[in-house]
């Protein structure tokens, strides 16, 4: 009976570490997606933002 309990605890511990690794990968993918969106927005709006800052700079 004790051996079965120890095996169950070991299996639960292995499963928990696997889930931690999967969670880390999921967070990494979310961060990469957010970074890609930010880069895309900067490239798409970069020229317009430059013009806005230049206009503000000349008026100041």
Secondary structure, 3 states (H helix, E strand, C coil): CHHHHHHHHHHHHHHHHHHHHHHHHHHHHHHHHHHHHHHHHHHHHHHHHHHHHHHHHHHC
